[in-house]
């Protein structure tokens, strides 16, 4: 199977690396110092499931030089999806599937408007992984998994083959009966964790034990659940306690990518996670006061990271 990995950070680096390690034909699409490191020294992955290095490998910043592939794993940050969507076009054959793996729930529609809905499937992934340095990824916690499904939830041979590739790579891969429910369950989990983590700047093991902050996390879950229901996404009736149980299972030192980006002064997925809850809620007639408060509180830091405002502290 020929696979293009668009974005070689914590998600693309780990999953693409595992697929390449298993013998799949993987091309990594990156840029800058990260690309140069991949081309000269390969991809180094430190993982709680075993370290490995892929060298040599095929890495480029020019998708037009790659040719058609069977699968495109879109692993860029959510706010970068509209920018990279056009660059994906040269990779597409008649049955190529494009699998978005970033946080948020808006990427599939953004991709479909550019590459065409038949190419785009729903995707979900989970792991705690990040880029340490150019060419160097660290997977520090959580059992990695991927989930994907056709937009209409029908069985398909292309996703069956993709699942087999992940299984050969030692990655848990599933095709849930309802991919939209799976996407929103991930959104329900990660978005409140991201918002509260960025706001408190504390590891999850800290804020989930503070009663006042824990109550905020439950309120945040209830707001996301209400938005999902307004969009006719049938989440389980016990989705909130189920998600809180997952929160309690996360290693105490864990942080989210949004939180890490904001704490390091980098542009983050604030708009595509916290902002999306408020935006989608407004469109569905659902008020989300806590997410509005979190978004408004963090927005000055985000604007500073984007270079739109300047202030000290």
BALOBA-1460 file (C-alpha; in Angstrom, 3 decimals):
// residues 313
<rec num="1" residu="x" x="0.000" y="0.000" z="0.000"/>
<rec num="2" residu="x" x="1.334" y="3.444" z="-0.959"/>
<rec num="3" residu="x" x="0.706" y="6.019" z="1.776"/>
<rec num="4" residu="x" x="1.465" y="9.737" z="1.924"/>
<rec num="5" residu="x" x="1.750" y="11.277" z="5.386"/>
<rec num="6" residu="x" x="1.035" y="14.997" z="5.201"/>
<rec num="7" residu="x" x="2.499" y="16.523" z="8.360"/>
<rec num="8" residu="x" x="5.167" y="14.657" z="10.315"/>
<rec num="9" residu="x" x="4.588" y="15.794" z="13.884"/>
<rec num="10" residu="x" x="3.565" y="13.687" z="16.837"/>
<rec num="11" residu="x" x="0.689" y="12.025" z="14.973"/>
<rec num="12" residu="x" x="2.069" y="11.724" z="11.440"/>
<rec num="13" residu="x" x="5.563" y="10.890" z="12.633"/>
<rec num="14" residu="x" x="4.399" y="8.088" z="14.896"/>
<rec num="15" residu="x" x="1.803" y="6.431" z="12.657"/>
<rec num="16" residu="x" x="3.759" y="7.003" z="9.458"/>
<rec num="17" residu="x" x="6.860" y="5.658" z="11.138"/>
<rec num="18" residu="x" x="5.108" y="2.502" z="12.300"/>
<rec num="19" residu="x" x="3.685" y="1.908" z="8.819"/>
<rec num="20" residu="x" x="7.109" y="2.389" z="7.232"/>
<rec num="21" residu="x" x="8.698" y="0.119" z="9.840"/>
<rec num="22" residu="x" x="6.207" y="-2.584" z="8.813"/>
<rec num="23" residu="x" x="7.262" y="-2.327" z="5.172"/>
<rec num="24" residu="x" x="4.538" y="-0.108" z="3.711"/>
<rec num="25" residu="x" x="5.551" y="2.340" z="0.956"/>
<rec num="26" residu="x" x="5.353" y="5.604" z="2.914"/>
<rec num="27" residu="x" x="6.290" y="9.082" z="1.732"/>
<rec num="28" residu="x" x="6.531" y="11.847" z="4.329"/>
<rec num="29" residu="x" x="5.578" y="15.382" z="3.323"/>
<rec num="30" residu="x" x="7.247" y="17.942" z="5.570"/>
<rec num="31" residu="x" x="9.137" y="21.215" z="5.320"/>
<rec num="32" residu="x" x="11.980" y="23.269" z="6.750"/>
<rec num="33" residu="x" x="14.456" y="21.896" z="9.255"/>
<rec num="34" residu="x" x="12.209" y="18.911" z="9.941"/>
<rec num="35" residu="x" x="12.337" y="17.900" z="6.277"/>
<rec num="36" residu="x" x="16.113" y="18.313" z="6.112"/>
<rec num="37" residu="x" x="16.552" y="16.116" z="9.190"/>
<rec num="38" residu="x" x="14.290" y="13.432" z="7.726"/>
<rec num="39" residu="x" x="16.212" y="13.431" z="4.472"/>
<rec num="40" residu="x" x="19.664" y="13.290" z="6.081"/>
<rec num="41" residu="x" x="19.190" y="11.296" z="9.301"/>
<rec num="42" residu="x" x="15.791" y="9.694" z="8.936"/>
<rec num="43" residu="x" x="12.936" y="9.594" z="11.423"/>
<rec num="44" residu="x" x="13.716" y="8.776" z="15.045"/>
<rec num="45" residu="x" x="10.792" y="7.752" z="17.252"/>
<rec num="46" residu="x" x="11.105" y="7.301" z="21.002"/>
<rec num="47" residu="x" x="8.124" y="5.315" z="22.224"/>
<rec num="48" residu="x" x="6.883" y="3.630" z="25.354"/>
<rec num="49" residu="x" x="6.093" y="0.767" z="22.972"/>
<rec num="50" residu="x" x="9.663" y="0.554" z="21.695"/>
<rec num="51" residu="x" x="12.054" y="3.010" z="20.046"/>
<rec num="52" residu="x" x="12.845" y="2.796" z="16.339"/>
<rec num="53" residu="x" x="14.453" y="4.720" z="13.500"/>
<rec num="54" residu="x" x="13.436" y="4.803" z="9.828"/>
<rec num="55" residu="x" x="16.448" y="5.548" z="7.631"/>
<rec num="56" residu="x" x="16.593" y="6.019" z="4.754"/>
<rec num="57" residu="x" x="13.100" y="7.222" z="3.962"/>
<rec num="58" residu="x" x="11.259" y="9.136" z="1.270"/>
<rec num="59" residu="x" x="10.547" y="12.707" z="2.387"/>
<rec num="60" residu="x" x="9.713" y="15.770" z="0.318"/>
<rec num="61" residu="x" x="8.042" y="19.177" z="0.487"/>
<rec num="62" residu="x" x="6.644" y="18.874" z="-3.047"/>
<rec num="63" residu="x" x="3.549" y="16.664" z="-3.402"/>
<rec num="64" residu="x" x="3.661" y="17.031" z="-7.187"/>
<rec num="65" residu="x" x="6.799" y="14.858" z="-7.202"/>
<rec num="66" residu="x" x="5.143" y="11.998" z="-5.311"/>
<rec num="67" residu="x" x="2.576" y="10.689" z="-7.763"/>
<rec num="68" residu="x" x="-0.665" y="8.950" z="-6.900"/>
<rec num="69" residu="x" x="-1.054" y="7.135" z="-3.605"/>
<rec num="70" residu="x" x="-3.645" y="4.823" z="-2.092"/>
<rec num="71" residu="x" x="-4.020" y="6.778" z="1.144"/>
<rec num="72" residu="x" x="-3.277" y="10.295" z="2.363"/>
<rec num="73" residu="x" x="-3.003" y="10.613" z="6.140"/>
<rec num="74" residu="x" x="-3.588" y="14.291" z="6.919"/>
<rec num="75" residu="x" x="-1.767" y="14.871" z="10.197"/>
<rec num="76" residu="x" x="-1.187" y="18.629" z="10.143"/>
<rec num="77" residu="x" x="-2.667" y="20.856" z="12.829"/>
<rec num="78" residu="x" x="-6.388" y="21.491" z="12.366"/>
<rec num="79" residu="x" x="-5.894" y="25.155" z="11.530"/>
<rec num="80" residu="x" x="-3.570" y="24.141" z="8.658"/>
<rec num="81" residu="x" x="-6.084" y="21.876" z="6.899"/>
<rec num="82" residu="x" x="-7.540" y="24.525" z="4.533"/>
<rec num="83" residu="x" x="-3.998" y="25.525" z="3.523"/>
<rec num="84" residu="x" x="-2.826" y="22.001" z="2.672"/>
<rec num="85" residu="x" x="-6.050" y="20.766" z="1.049"/>
<rec num="86" residu="x" x="-5.070" y="22.042" z="-2.417"/>
<rec num="87" residu="x" x="-1.589" y="20.506" z="-2.093"/>
<rec num="88" residu="x" x="-3.201" y="17.073" z="-1.674"/>
<rec num="89" residu="x" x="-4.752" y="17.060" z="-5.157"/>
<rec num="90" residu="x" x="-1.677" y="15.730" z="-7.054"/>
<rec num="91" residu="x" x="-1.645" y="12.671" z="-4.772"/>
<rec num="92" residu="x" x="-5.139" y="11.531" z="-5.698"/>
<rec num="93" residu="x" x="-6.044" y="8.566" z="-7.841"/>
<rec num="94" residu="x" x="-9.611" y="7.400" z="-8.542"/>
<rec num="95" residu="x" x="-9.955" y="5.506" z="-5.233"/>
<rec num="96" residu="x" x="-7.483" y="7.368" z="-3.008"/>
<rec num="97" residu="x" x="-8.855" y="7.955" z="0.466"/>
<rec num="98" residu="x" x="-7.938" y="11.055" z="2.473"/>
<rec num="99" residu="x" x="-7.974" y="10.424" z="6.226"/>
<rec num="100" residu="x" x="-7.920" y="13.474" z="8.521"/>
<rec num="101" residu="x" x="-6.402" y="12.626" z="11.919"/>
<rec num="102" residu="x" x="-6.269" y="16.001" z="13.669"/>
<rec num="103" residu="x" x="-8.321" y="17.185" z="16.616"/>
<rec num="104" residu="x" x="-11.627" y="18.901" z="15.895"/>
<rec num="105" residu="x" x="-14.617" y="17.929" z="13.786"/>
<rec num="106" residu="x" x="-14.520" y="20.341" z="10.839"/>
<rec num="107" residu="x" x="-11.568" y="19.007" z="8.794"/>
<rec num="108" residu="x" x="-13.477" y="16.420" z="6.692"/>
<rec num="109" residu="x" x="-15.839" y="19.034" z="5.310"/>
<rec num="110" residu="x" x="-12.947" y="21.435" z="4.664"/>
<rec num="111" residu="x" x="-11.078" y="18.757" z="2.743"/>
<rec num="112" residu="x" x="-14.149" y="17.604" z="0.827"/>
<rec num="113" residu="x" x="-14.816" y="21.067" z="-0.577"/>
<rec num="114" residu="x" x="-11.368" y="20.994" z="-2.209"/>
<rec num="115" residu="x" x="-10.578" y="17.357" z="-3.086"/>
<rec num="116" residu="x" x="-14.131" y="16.068" z="-3.473"/>
<rec num="117" residu="x" x="-16.321" y="14.258" z="-0.976"/>
<rec num="118" residu="x" x="-15.754" y="10.732" z="-2.423"/>
<rec num="119" residu="x" x="-12.088" y="10.893" z="-1.435"/>
<rec num="120" residu="x" x="-12.611" y="11.953" z="2.176"/>
<rec num="121" residu="x" x="-13.356" y="9.577" z="5.043"/>
<rec num="122" residu="x" x="-13.809" y="10.185" z="8.743"/>
<rec num="123" residu="x" x="-10.755" y="9.625" z="10.901"/>
<rec num="124" residu="x" x="-9.929" y="9.538" z="14.602"/>
<rec num="125" residu="x" x="-6.695" y="8.818" z="16.413"/>
<rec num="126" residu="x" x="-5.371" y="8.830" z="19.942"/>
<rec num="127" residu="x" x="-1.925" y="8.950" z="21.519"/>
<rec num="128" residu="x" x="0.254" y="11.356" z="23.487"/>
<rec num="129" residu="x" x="3.069" y="12.155" z="21.106"/>
<rec num="130" residu="x" x="4.982" y="15.257" z="20.027"/>
<rec num="131" residu="x" x="7.981" y="16.481" z="18.073"/>
<rec num="132" residu="x" x="11.064" y="16.904" z="20.259"/>
<rec num="133" residu="x" x="13.384" y="18.224" z="17.561"/>
<rec num="134" residu="x" x="13.685" y="18.062" z="13.765"/>
<rec num="135" residu="x" x="13.407" y="14.406" z="12.773"/>
<rec num="136" residu="x" x="12.725" y="13.304" z="16.360"/>
<rec num="137" residu="x" x="9.284" y="12.247" z="17.709"/>
<rec num="138" residu="x" x="8.499" y="11.158" z="21.255"/>
<rec num="139" residu="x" x="5.478" y="8.980" z="22.100"/>
<rec num="140" residu="x" x="5.209" y="9.323" z="25.865"/>
<rec num="141" residu="x" x="1.843" y="7.856" z="26.867"/>
<rec num="142" residu="x" x="-1.405" y="6.145" z="25.856"/>
<rec num="143" residu="x" x="-1.888" y="3.118" z="23.624"/>
<rec num="144" residu="x" x="-1.989" y="4.481" z="20.059"/>
<rec num="145" residu="x" x="-5.115" y="3.786" z="18.031"/>
<rec num="146" residu="x" x="-6.768" y="4.854" z="14.805"/>
<rec num="147" residu="x" x="-10.371" y="4.668" z="13.676"/>
<rec num="148" residu="x" x="-11.774" y="5.465" z="10.260"/>
<rec num="149" residu="x" x="-14.971" y="5.034" z="8.291"/>
<rec num="150" residu="x" x="-16.642" y="6.030" z="5.062"/>
<rec num="151" residu="x" x="-18.808" y="9.121" z="5.343"/>
<rec num="152" residu="x" x="-21.980" y="7.041" z="4.932"/>
<rec num="153" residu="x" x="-20.635" y="4.262" z="7.218"/>
<rec num="154" residu="x" x="-20.704" y="1.661" z="4.434"/>
<rec num="155" residu="x" x="-18.037" y="-1.073" z="4.360"/>
<rec num="156" residu="x" x="-15.281" y="-0.437" z="1.832"/>
<rec num="157" residu="x" x="-12.337" y="-2.424" z="0.539"/>
<rec num="158" residu="x" x="-10.005" y="0.582" z="0.604"/>
<rec num="159" residu="x" x="-10.466" y="1.028" z="4.346"/>
<rec num="160" residu="x" x="-10.283" y="-2.709" z="4.924"/>
<rec num="161" residu="x" x="-6.831" y="-2.697" z="3.284"/>
<rec num="162" residu="x" x="-5.796" y="0.362" z="5.308"/>
<rec num="163" residu="x" x="-6.854" y="-1.336" z="8.515"/>
<rec num="164" residu="x" x="-4.794" y="-4.384" z="7.595"/>
<rec num="165" residu="x" x="-1.770" y="-2.154" z="7.027"/>
<rec num="166" residu="x" x="-2.112" y="-0.616" z="10.485"/>
<rec num="167" residu="x" x="-2.574" y="-4.017" z="12.080"/>
<rec num="168" residu="x" x="0.589" y="-5.256" z="10.393"/>
<rec num="169" residu="x" x="2.308" y="-2.204" z="11.861"/>
<rec num="170" residu="x" x="1.181" y="-3.157" z="15.367"/>
<rec num="171" residu="x" x="-1.308" y="-0.290" z="15.674"/>
<rec num="172" residu="x" x="-4.833" y="-0.876" z="16.963"/>
<rec num="173" residu="x" x="-7.140" y="0.053" z="14.094"/>
<rec num="174" residu="x" x="-10.934" y="-0.101" z="14.024"/>
<rec num="175" residu="x" x="-13.762" y="0.749" z="11.667"/>
<rec num="176" residu="x" x="-16.611" y="1.746" z="13.996"/>
<rec num="177" residu="x" x="-20.189" y="1.254" z="12.884"/>
<rec num="178" residu="x" x="-20.809" y="5.017" z="13.227"/>
<rec num="179" residu="x" x="-17.730" y="7.099" z="12.413"/>
<rec num="180" residu="x" x="-19.462" y="10.400" z="13.201"/>
<rec num="181" residu="x" x="-20.193" y="9.246" z="16.734"/>
<rec num="182" residu="x" x="-16.548" y="8.206" z="17.118"/>
<rec num="183" residu="x" x="-15.320" y="11.595" z="15.886"/>
<rec num="184" residu="x" x="-17.533" y="13.472" z="18.315"/>
<rec num="185" residu="x" x="-16.617" y="11.207" z="21.224"/>
<rec num="186" residu="x" x="-12.975" y="12.136" z="20.597"/>
<rec num="187" residu="x" x="-13.970" y="15.813" z="20.339"/>
<rec num="188" residu="x" x="-15.909" y="15.484" z="23.592"/>
<rec num="189" residu="x" x="-12.824" y="14.126" z="25.320"/>
<rec num="190" residu="x" x="-10.037" y="16.300" z="23.977"/>
<rec num="191" residu="x" x="-11.646" y="19.739" z="23.772"/>
<rec num="192" residu="x" x="-12.431" y="20.291" z="27.482"/>
<rec num="193" residu="x" x="-9.027" y="18.819" z="28.379"/>
<rec num="194" residu="x" x="-7.350" y="21.231" z="25.976"/>
<rec num="195" residu="x" x="-9.262" y="24.264" z="27.188"/>
<rec num="196" residu="x" x="-8.821" y="23.660" z="30.894"/>
<rec num="197" residu="x" x="-5.222" y="22.538" z="30.456"/>
<rec num="198" residu="x" x="-4.354" y="25.715" z="28.538"/>
<rec num="199" residu="x" x="-6.257" y="27.921" z="30.973"/>
<rec num="200" residu="x" x="-4.755" y="26.444" z="34.145"/>
<rec num="201" residu="x" x="-1.369" y="25.527" z="32.601"/>
<rec num="202" residu="x" x="-1.473" y="22.455" z="34.831"/>
<rec num="203" residu="x" x="-1.010" y="18.782" z="34.001"/>
<rec num="204" residu="x" x="-4.234" y="16.820" z="33.781"/>
<rec num="205" residu="x" x="-3.378" y="15.072" z="37.057"/>
<rec num="206" residu="x" x="-3.593" y="18.440" z="38.804"/>
<rec num="207" residu="x" x="-6.706" y="20.083" z="37.407"/>
<rec num="208" residu="x" x="-8.855" y="16.947" z="37.459"/>
<rec num="209" residu="x" x="-8.289" y="16.664" z="41.240"/>
<rec num="210" residu="x" x="-9.255" y="20.250" z="42.059"/>
<rec num="211" residu="x" x="-13.015" y="20.094" z="42.796"/>
<rec num="212" residu="x" x="-13.811" y="23.506" z="41.341"/>
<rec num="213" residu="x" x="-11.905" y="22.815" z="38.111"/>
<rec num="214" residu="x" x="-13.303" y="19.311" z="37.845"/>
<rec num="215" residu="x" x="-16.812" y="20.757" z="37.967"/>
<rec num="216" residu="x" x="-15.841" y="23.042" z="35.092"/>
<rec num="217" residu="x" x="-14.719" y="20.012" z="33.078"/>
<rec num="218" residu="x" x="-18.121" y="18.377" z="33.561"/>
<rec num="219" residu="x" x="-19.836" y="21.609" z="32.486"/>
<rec num="220" residu="x" x="-17.600" y="21.751" z="29.408"/>
<rec num="221" residu="x" x="-18.511" y="18.169" z="28.504"/>
<rec num="222" residu="x" x="-22.193" y="18.951" z="28.856"/>
<rec num="223" residu="x" x="-21.835" y="21.912" z="26.484"/>
<rec num="224" residu="x" x="-20.084" y="19.810" z="23.814"/>
<rec num="225" residu="x" x="-22.727" y="17.099" z="24.242"/>
<rec num="226" residu="x" x="-25.496" y="19.643" z="23.706"/>
<rec num="227" residu="x" x="-23.828" y="20.884" z="20.518"/>
<rec num="228" residu="x" x="-23.502" y="17.313" z="19.233"/>
<rec num="229" residu="x" x="-27.174" y="16.626" z="19.935"/>
<rec num="230" residu="x" x="-28.170" y="19.799" z="18.101"/>
<rec num="231" residu="x" x="-26.258" y="18.463" z="15.091"/>
<rec num="232" residu="x" x="-28.096" y="15.095" z="15.317"/>
<rec num="233" residu="x" x="-24.994" y="13.228" z="16.489"/>
<rec num="234" residu="x" x="-26.309" y="10.391" z="18.668"/>
<rec num="235" residu="x" x="-23.773" y="10.113" z="21.462"/>
<rec num="236" residu="x" x="-24.353" y="7.561" z="24.245"/>
<rec num="237" residu="x" x="-26.652" y="8.719" z="27.082"/>
<rec num="238" residu="x" x="-23.779" y="8.208" z="29.536"/>
<rec num="239" residu="x" x="-21.255" y="10.065" z="27.361"/>
<rec num="240" residu="x" x="-20.321" y="12.573" z="30.092"/>
<rec num="241" residu="x" x="-19.538" y="10.101" z="32.920"/>
<rec num="242" residu="x" x="-17.906" y="7.775" z="30.378"/>
<rec num="243" residu="x" x="-15.614" y="10.590" z="29.244"/>
<rec num="244" residu="x" x="-14.791" y="11.641" z="32.796"/>
<rec num="245" residu="x" x="-13.771" y="8.053" z="33.469"/>
<rec num="246" residu="x" x="-11.378" y="8.288" z="30.504"/>
<rec num="247" residu="x" x="-10.014" y="11.574" z="31.831"/>
<rec num="248" residu="x" x="-9.255" y="9.859" z="35.125"/>
<rec num="249" residu="x" x="-7.300" y="7.126" z="33.311"/>
<rec num="250" residu="x" x="-4.926" y="9.530" z="31.534"/>
<rec num="251" residu="x" x="-1.395" y="9.569" z="33.006"/>
<rec num="252" residu="x" x="-1.231" y="12.464" z="35.501"/>
<rec num="253" residu="x" x="1.669" y="14.204" z="33.754"/>
<rec num="254" residu="x" x="-0.131" y="14.383" z="30.398"/>
<rec num="255" residu="x" x="-0.910" y="17.593" z="28.526"/>
<rec num="256" residu="x" x="-2.691" y="18.205" z="25.221"/>
<rec num="257" residu="x" x="-1.074" y="19.533" z="22.061"/>
<rec num="258" residu="x" x="-3.154" y="22.721" z="22.271"/>
<rec num="259" residu="x" x="-1.988" y="23.283" z="25.833"/>
<rec num="260" residu="x" x="1.674" y="22.678" z="24.944"/>
<rec num="261" residu="x" x="1.480" y="25.024" z="21.961"/>
<rec num="262" residu="x" x="-0.051" y="27.832" z="24.000"/>
<rec num="263" residu="x" x="2.422" y="27.417" z="26.860"/>
<rec num="264" residu="x" x="5.305" y="27.612" z="24.364"/>
<rec num="265" residu="x" x="3.892" y="30.652" z="22.601"/>
<rec num="266" residu="x" x="3.105" y="28.834" z="19.349"/>
<rec num="267" residu="x" x="-0.083" y="29.146" z="17.251"/>
<rec num="268" residu="x" x="-2.561" y="26.553" z="18.454"/>
<rec num="269" residu="x" x="-5.845" y="24.834" z="17.613"/>
<rec num="270" residu="x" x="-7.767" y="27.213" z="19.878"/>
<rec num="271" residu="x" x="-10.195" y="28.190" z="17.130"/>
<rec num="272" residu="x" x="-10.723" y="24.657" z="15.809"/>
<rec num="273" residu="x" x="-11.350" y="23.180" z="19.251"/>
<rec num="274" residu="x" x="-12.675" y="25.697" z="21.796"/>
<rec num="275" residu="x" x="-13.806" y="28.174" z="19.159"/>
<rec num="276" residu="x" x="-15.526" y="25.429" z="17.189"/>
<rec num="277" residu="x" x="-17.740" y="24.509" z="20.153"/>
<rec num="278" residu="x" x="-18.931" y="28.107" z="20.406"/>
<rec num="279" residu="x" x="-19.250" y="28.487" z="16.622"/>
<rec num="280" residu="x" x="-21.118" y="25.228" z="16.028"/>
<rec num="281" residu="x" x="-23.232" y="25.817" z="19.100"/>
<rec num="282" residu="x" x="-24.302" y="29.225" z="17.848"/>
<rec num="283" residu="x" x="-25.213" y="27.709" z="14.474"/>
<rec num="284" residu="x" x="-27.364" y="25.102" z="16.229"/>
<rec num="285" residu="x" x="-29.003" y="27.483" z="18.700"/>
<rec num="286" residu="x" x="-27.025" y="26.133" z="21.676"/>
<rec num="287" residu="x" x="-25.410" y="28.471" z="24.189"/>
<rec num="288" residu="x" x="-21.921" y="27.507" z="25.372"/>
<rec num="289" residu="x" x="-20.986" y="30.097" z="28.019"/>
<rec num="290" residu="x" x="-18.044" y="28.197" z="29.493"/>
<rec num="291" residu="x" x="-16.407" y="27.656" z="26.107"/>
<rec num="292" residu="x" x="-17.039" y="31.299" z="25.262"/>
<rec num="293" residu="x" x="-15.273" y="32.283" z="28.492"/>
<rec num="294" residu="x" x="-12.316" y="29.935" z="27.876"/>
<rec num="295" residu="x" x="-11.993" y="31.070" z="24.270"/>
<rec num="296" residu="x" x="-12.127" y="34.752" z="25.147"/>
<rec num="297" residu="x" x="-9.634" y="34.297" z="27.970"/>
<rec num="298" residu="x" x="-7.082" y="32.489" z="25.795"/>
<rec num="299" residu="x" x="-7.558" y="34.519" z="22.617"/>
<rec num="300" residu="x" x="-5.054" y="37.293" z="23.501"/>
<rec num="301" residu="x" x="-2.333" y="34.654" z="23.936"/>
<rec num="302" residu="x" x="-3.288" y="33.090" z="20.611"/>
<rec num="303" residu="x" x="-3.211" y="36.446" z="18.832"/>
<rec num="304" residu="x" x="0.227" y="37.121" z="20.301"/>
<rec num="305" residu="x" x="1.466" y="33.744" z="19.060"/>
<rec num="306" residu="x" x="0.168" y="34.641" z="15.588"/>
<rec num="307" residu="x" x="1.989" y="37.981" z="15.716"/>
<rec num="308" residu="x" x="-1.209" y="40.031" z="15.659"/>
<rec num="309" residu="x" x="-0.715" y="41.701" z="19.052"/>
<rec num="310" residu="x" x="2.251" y="42.277" z="21.330"/>
<rec num="311" residu="x" x="2.437" y="42.337" z="25.115"/>
<rec num="312" residu="x" x="4.774" y="41.087" z="27.829"/>
<rec num="313" residu="x" x="4.159" y="38.351" z="30.387"/>
